[in-house]
């Protein structure tokens, strides 16, 4: 349940940020270079280690490094099961970049229609949650819809309505939509997540927004990508071995090592690559 909650909020924020960036009409090369230099270095480094340890086939390597491993027939292995979300992200980046390149900023207006179509597919197939892209894409697209709503300044009624939404009841409703017992409410999860994120954006002084802006949570959000990518590998080392009691005795040490690696990755390894990406994007823009 909490995994679904976290991923739905993450995908919503991703869709919101990407669409907000594209609404400024940057060159497509700028968008892709920045995204690729943000995601690929750590992801590919992790995959290099994980797939080597797994003794993966050439076909599996290809599916992972080109981020279609989560599509049928699924090529994910034990150490890369969580990479499905990066596959979804990369597929979204490529798709929206192609739309933007061929049809310009107006193509973003079709995103709400696409969101509803993907949700309709989930309803038709009876899928509450899945790691397959076409059953989760509506969570990213809901964030895209939120960006279109927030940046549509000509209609302030939308923002006024968003400000009036009671956040805590909405948060509870979202949590229920992340549980199997939530039944059909699961289909609304993308849009409930988008509404909750949107209400905190337009209401920065609200209790939930204030809570999220605490220093510790901001730090956790900053290193969250590295935490997410790295953690399964550590869980399959000595730090995660042994019976239940031994595992839990080792758990504090595992967390310490994980946070140290995530901190180093975020502020040194990833930071270096992100800076290179920004430099390349500027050069391409002026070329």
N, C-alpha and C positions, 0 to 999 in steps of 0.2 A: 504493500500500500504506500509506504513512504518513498519507495523507489519510484513508483509511478508519479507521485506528487512532485518529487524533485526533478524528474525528467520533464514533466509537463511544464513546470515553471521555467526550466532551462531552455526548452525548445521555444517557449513563448518569448522569452527575452532575446533569444537568437533571431527569431523572425522579426521582432520589433526593431532590433538594432540594425540588422541588415537592410530592412526596408527604409528605415529612417536615413541611413547612409545613402542609399540609391536615390531617394527623393531629392537629394542635393545635385543629382545628375553628374556624378563623377565619371571619368573614363572607365570602361569596363575593366581595362588592364589594371587600373588603380585598385579596384575592388578585389579582383582575383589575386593579385600579387600580395596584397595585405592579408587576405584570408589564408592563402596557402602558406605564407611565411609564419602565420600565427599557429596553424594547425599541424602542418606536415612534419616539421623537424622532430618534435617529441613523438608524434604518432609513428613515424617511420622508424625512429630509433627503438621505440618499444617493440614494434612489429619485428624488427630485425632480430632482437634478442628472443622474443617469445616464439616466433616461428622456427628459429634455429633450435631452440630447446625442444619444440614439439616435433621436430623432424618432418615438417610439413612438405607436401608435394609442390611441384612447380606451379600447378594450377591454383593451389591454395595461396601461395605467395602472390601470384598475379591478382587474385581476387581481393586480397587484403590491401596491397599497395595501390590498387586502383579503386578501392572502396566500393566494391559491389559484393563483398563477402556475405552480406546479410540478405541478399536476394536469392530466391530459390534457383537452383539447389544451393542451400546455405553451405558456405565453406568455413565458417567460424570454428575455431578449435577451443579447447578448454581455457587456455590463457588469453584468448581474444574474444570471448563471448560478449564482453562489454563494448567492443569496438563497433557493434552494430549502430550505436548512436552517432559515431563519427562518420560511418558510411552514409547514414541519413543526412547528416549535415553537409557532407561533401556533394552528395547528389543534389541537394537543394541549392547549394552555391552554383554548381554548374548549370542547373536548370534555370534559375533566376537570372544568371549572367547572360545566357543565350537569349532569353526573353528580352532583357534590357538592351542587348546589343542589336537585335533585329528590329525591335518595335519601340524602343525608347521608354521614357518614364511613364507614358500612358499605359504601357503593358502591365504596370503594377496594379491597375484597376481591376484586372481579371483575377487577382489573387483571392479575393473573397469567394468568387465562383468556384475556383479550384478547391478551396477549403471545404466548401459544402459538398462538392463532388466526392472528395476523399472520405468525408464523414458518411456520405450516403453509401459508399462502398463498404465501410465498416458495418453499417447498419444492415445492409443486404447480406453480408457474409457472417453476421453475428459475432464480430470480433471486438471485444472490449479493449484488449491491449495486445501488442505484438512487437517483435523486433524487426519485422519486415517493413520496409519503407512505406509502401502504399497503405499500410494500416496505421502509420504514425505521422505521416506528412501533414495531416490537418492540425497537429499541435504546433508545428512551426508556422503554418499558414495563418493560424489564429493570431499569432504574434504579428504577422504582416498586416492583418486586418486592423489590429490595434494601432499600429503605426500610422496607417492611413486615416484612422479616426482622430488620433491625437494631433496630427499635423494638418488636418483639414480645418484650418483656422476660420474659414468663412462661415462655419456653422458652429457657433459656440454652444449651442444647445446640447450637442453631443458631449462636450466636456463637462457642462453643468450636470448632465444626467450621470456621467461617470463619477463625478465628485460626490453625488448623493447616495451612491450604492453603499449599504452597510457592509463594512469589510469583514468583520468577524463572522457573521452569519454566512457570508459568501465563502470565507475560508473553510468553514465547517462543511458547507455544501461541496466544495472542491475535494475535501478529504474523503467524503462519502463516495464521490464519483471515482475515486482511486481504489475503491474496494470492490471485490467481486459481488458482494451483497448489495452494492449500489445499483446493480442491474442496468437498466437502460440509461441511468444517469451517467454511466461511463461514456456514452456517446457525446455527452455535453462537456466532458472534461477539458478539451482544448479551449472552449469558449469561456468556461468558468475561470480557468487559469488566466486567460487573457484579460478578463474583466478585473480579476484581483490585482494583477500586475498594473493594469491601467489605472485602477483606483488609487494605487500607491504613488504612481507617477504624477497624477494631477492633484494629489493630496499629500504632499511631502511632509506635512506636519501631523499626519494621522499616527495612531499608536503603532500600527504595523510598520509603517514607513520608518518611524523613529527607531523601532526595534532593529530593523534591517540595517540601519545606518550606524549601529554600534561598531566600535573599532574592531573587535574580535570577529564579528560577522563579515565586515568588509575585508579583513585579512583572509578569512576562509574563502570568500568569494574570489579573491585575487589568485589564490593558489589552487582553486577547485579543479581546474583543468588537469594540472599535474597530479593531484590526488586521485582523480578519476582514472587517468590513464595508467598510473604506476601500480595502484594497490593490488590488482590480482596477481601480479608477478611476485610481490613480496609474500602474499598469502600462500604461494606454492613453494616457498623456501623453508629453511629450518624454522623461521619465525612463525610459520603457520602450521607446523607439523606436530604430531603427537595426538594423544587422546583428548577428550573434551576438556579435562582439568588442565592438562599441560598447555593446550592451546590458549586457554583463558589466562593462565599464569604468564604466558609469553606476550599476550595481547598489548600490554602497556609498552613493551619494548618495540613491538611491531609498529605501533602508532608513532613512537618517537622517531624511528628510522624513516617511516613514511613521510612524516612532516618535514624532516630534515631534507630528504631527497626532493620533495615537492617545492620546498623553499628555494633550494639551490637551482632546481630546474626553472622555476618561475622567474627569479630575479637575476639569473646569470645566463643559463643556456637559452631559454625561450626569449628573454629580453634581448639577447644579442641578435637572434634571428629576426625578431620583430623589427628591430632598428634597421637591419639590412633590408628588410622588406619595404619599409617606409622610404629608405634611400632609393631603392630601385623604382618604386612607384613614382617618386618625384622626377627621376631621370626619364622615365617613360612618358610622363605628362609633358615634359618640356622638349622631348625629342621631335 
